[in-house]
Amino acid sequence: MNNNKDLIEGILDLKHQKNAIILAHYYQIDEIQDLADFIGDSLALSQKAKTVDSPLIVFCGVHFMAETAKILNPGKKVIVPDLEAGCSLADSCPPDRFKDFLLGYQGYTVITYINSTARIKAMSDIICTSGNAVHIVESLPKDEKIIFAPDKNLGGYINRLTGRNMVLWDGVCQVHDLLNAEAVLKLRMLHPDALLVAHPECNNAVLETADYIGSTHGMIKFVAQSHGKKFIIASETGIVYQMKKIAPEKEFLVASNSETCSCNDCPYMKMNTLEKLYKCLLTETPEVFVEEDLIVKARRPIDRMLEISRKAGLI
């Protein structure tokens, strides 16, 4: 395979031969987004993973997402372009430390963000995504004692929005947390006609200046429906590709701490390439494995999330 055109043709041929389905997150490179059978954020991908008919799932995202697909499809083969594509947020919550942490909060309901490993999910009562987190929390009684992990920025945002006092695990997404309010405000001053759209994984100083705060899917929907013509995006750069496709007449500026900084690119998401995707389909490796007992334990809180989301009309 000498060029992208050959790789794309090879990927499509292999996908057809093997009856495979390609699932991709919005943060993937443009070419992989175009090749995907389904593209979405964590909630949409977790829902889609549960209804996949294909015997072979190719997950273009990061490791915890592929684990979730395997948990929901234990009888199917789940492969990824790069097994080392992890997540700084998931890594910020080591299972052993989290287990010890929970010992100090007996009787608390554990709500865990989907950006976590299977072992962390297995220690949880309910999983949530940025798209349904508020609904998940509000589905519980006001006096419920809650631990929220691992993203303290998302948890803090929900606390402020709902008036809750959830105990927060001290974890962050490096890509979103690195954005600082000073850089964002400077960009707003240069473009006073632009609306600031932010992901709730950003720190509070950035969120306080935002015109809209929401999940990846929510951000895309907002810019498509808004009467605004220019937007500052406080999130990972991959999201802009879909925004430009859905609203080509609008202008998008990616918030960054400096003009030379590529800190808005998730290094893990960008580990997946066309060449790796081709080799992954060709060899059906690397494969994602999750132990059977862990699948059972981790699936319960995921199913509970999907049930609550369904009742709330989110899916």
MOJOKA-V376319 format. One record per residue. N is the residue number from 1. RES is the residue in one letter. PHI is phi as a letter, one per 30 degrees, with the letter a starting at -180 (* if undefined). NEAR is the number of other ideal C-beta (glycine too) atoms within 12 Angstrom. Layout:
N,RES,PHI,NEAR / N,RES,PHI,NEAR
//
This chain:
1,M,*,21 / 2,N,c,11 / 3,N,b,13 / 4,N,d,21 / 5,K,d,13 / 6,D,d,15 / 7,L,d,28 / 8,I,d,24 / 9,E,d,18 / 10,G,d,25 / 11,I,d,37 / 12,L,d,24 / 13,D,d,18 / 14,L,d,27 / 15,K,e,30 / 16,H,d,17 / 17,Q,d,14 / 18,K,c,23 / 19,N,h,19 / 20,A,c,33 / 21,I,b,33 / 22,I,c,44 / 23,L,c,48 / 24,A,b,42 / 25,H,d,50 / 26,Y,d,44 / 27,Y,d,43 / 28,Q,d,47 / 29,I,d,33 / 30,D,e,26 / 31,E,d,29 / 32,I,d,41 / 33,Q,e,33 / 34,D,d,22 / 35,L,d,35 / 36,A,d,34 / 37,D,d,29 / 38,F,b,29 / 39,I,b,34 / 40,G,a,35 / 41,D,c,40 / 42,S,d,46 / 43,L,d,40 / 44,A,d,36 / 45,L,d,45 / 46,S,d,46 / 47,Q,d,31 / 48,K,d,33 / 49,A,e,40 / 50,K,d,29 / 51,T,c,20 / 52,V,d,29 / 53,D,c,16 / 54,S,d,27 / 55,P,d,17 / 56,L,b,33 / 57,I,c,46 / 58,V,c,49 / 59,F,c,54 / 60,C,c,51 / 61,G,a,54 / 62,V,b,44 / 63,H,e,38 / 64,F,d,45 / 65,M,d,48 / 66,A,d,45 / 67,E,e,45 / 68,T,d,50 / 69,A,d,48 / 70,K,d,37 / 71,I,d,44 / 72,L,d,36 / 73,N,b,31 / 74,P,d,26 / 75,G,c,16 / 76,K,c,31 / 77,K,c,30 / 78,V,c,40 / 79,I,b,39 / 80,V,b,44 / 81,P,d,44 / 82,D,b,31 / 83,L,d,23 / 84,E,d,17 / 85,A,d,36 / 86,G,c,29 / 87,C,a,41 / 88,S,d,30 / 89,L,d,41 / 90,A,d,40 / 91,D,d,26 / 92,S,d,30 / 93,C,b,40 / 94,P,d,21 / 95,P,e,27 / 96,D,d,14 / 97,R,d,21 / 98,F,d,31 / 99,K,d,20 / 100,D,d,14 / 101,F,d,26 / 102,L,d,26 / 103,L,d,14 / 104,G,d,14 / 105,Y,b,22 / 106,Q,d,11 / 107,G,i,14 / 108,Y,d,27 / 109,T,d,29 / 110,V,c,40 / 111,I,c,47 / 112,T,c,50 / 113,Y,d,52 / 114,I,d,52 / 115,N,d,54 / 116,S,a,47 / 117,T,d,39 / 118,A,d,38 / 119,R,d,27 / 120,I,d,43 / 121,K,e,45 / 122,A,d,31 / 123,M,c,36 / 124,S,c,40 / 125,D,c,33 / 126,I,b,37 / 127,I,c,46 / 128,C,b,48 / 129,T,b,45 / 130,S,d,40 / 131,G,d,36 / 132,N,b,42 / 133,A,e,48 / 134,V,d,34 / 135,H,d,30 / 136,I,d,43 / 137,V,d,36 / 138,E,d,24 / 139,S,d,27 / 140,L,c,28 / 141,P,e,11 / 142,K,d,14 / 143,D,c,10 / 144,E,d,24 / 145,K,d,20 / 146,I,b,35 / 147,I,c,37 / 148,F,c,45 / 149,A,b,47 / 150,P,c,42 / 151,D,c,44 / 152,K,d,31 / 153,N,d,42 / 154,L,d,49 / 155,G,d,40 / 156,G,d,32 / 157,Y,d,36 / 158,I,d,35 / 159,N,e,24 / 160,R,d,21 / 161,L,d,21 / 162,T,c,24 / 163,G,i,13 / 164,R,d,29 / 165,N,b,20 / 166,M,d,38 / 167,V,d,25 / 168,L,c,32 / 169,W,d,40 / 170,D,d,22 / 171,G,b,35 / 172,V,b,34 / 173,C,d,43 / 174,Q,d,29 / 175,V,d,39 / 176,H,d,43 / 177,D,d,34 / 178,L,d,31 / 179,L,d,42 / 180,N,c,24 / 181,A,d,25 / 182,E,d,18 / 183,A,d,30 / 184,V,d,37 / 185,L,d,23 / 186,K,d,22 / 187,L,d,31 / 188,R,d,27 / 189,M,d,15 / 190,L,d,16 / 191,H,b,23 / 192,P,d,13 / 193,D,d,18 / 194,A,c,31 / 195,L,c,32 / 196,L,c,42 / 197,V,c,44 / 198,A,b,43 / 199,H,d,49 / 200,P,d,44 / 201,E,d,48 / 202,C,d,43 / 203,N,d,32 / 204,N,d,29 / 205,A,d,21 / 206,V,d,37 / 207,L,d,32 / 208,E,d,20 / 209,T,c,30 / 210,A,d,33 / 211,D,d,26 / 212,Y,b,29 / 213,I,b,36 / 214,G,a,38 / 215,S,d,39 / 216,T,e,46 / 217,H,d,32 / 218,G,d,33 / 219,M,d,42 / 220,I,d,37 / 221,K,d,23 / 222,F,d,31 / 223,V,d,39 / 224,A,d,24 / 225,Q,c,18 / 226,S,d,25 / 227,H,d,14 / 228,G,d,24 / 229,K,c,17 / 230,K,b,26 / 231,F,b,37 / 232,I,c,41 / 233,I,c,45 / 234,A,c,51 / 235,S,a,53 / 236,E,d,45 / 237,T,d,34 / 238,G,e,38 / 239,I,d,45 / 240,V,d,35 / 241,Y,e,30 / 242,Q,d,34 / 243,M,d,37 / 244,K,d,24 / 245,K,d,20 / 246,I,d,23 / 247,A,b,26 / 248,P,d,15 / 249,E,d,15 / 250,K,c,28 / 251,E,c,21 / 252,F,b,36 / 253,L,c,32 / 254,V,d,36 / 255,A,d,44 / 256,S,b,29 / 257,N,d,24 / 258,S,a,17 / 259,E,d,15 / 260,T,c,7 / 261,C,d,17 / 262,S,c,17 / 263,C,d,27 / 264,N,d,36 / 265,D,d,24 / 266,C,d,37 / 267,P,d,24 / 268,Y,d,35 / 269,M,e,41 / 270,K,d,28 / 271,M,d,27 / 272,N,d,45 / 273,T,b,25 / 274,L,d,32 / 275,E,d,25 / 276,K,d,31 / 277,L,d,42 / 278,Y,d,32 / 279,K,d,24 / 280,C,d,39 / 281,L,d,38 / 282,L,d,23 / 283,T,c,18 / 284,E,h,24 / 285,T,b,20 / 286,P,d,24 / 287,E,c,23 / 288,V,c,38 / 289,F,c,21 / 290,V,b,31 / 291,E,e,17 / 292,E,e,16 / 293,D,d,14 / 294,L,d,23 / 295,I,e,29 / 296,V,d,18 / 297,K,d,24 / 298,A,d,38 / 299,R,d,31 / 300,R,e,24 / 301,P,d,34 / 302,I,d,45 / 303,D,d,26 / 304,R,d,27 / 305,M,d,42 / 306,L,d,34 / 307,E,d,22 / 308,I,d,30 / 309,S,d,31 / 310,R,d,18 / 311,K,d,16 / 312,A,d,21 / 313,G,i,9 / 314,L,d,28 / 315,I,b,24
//
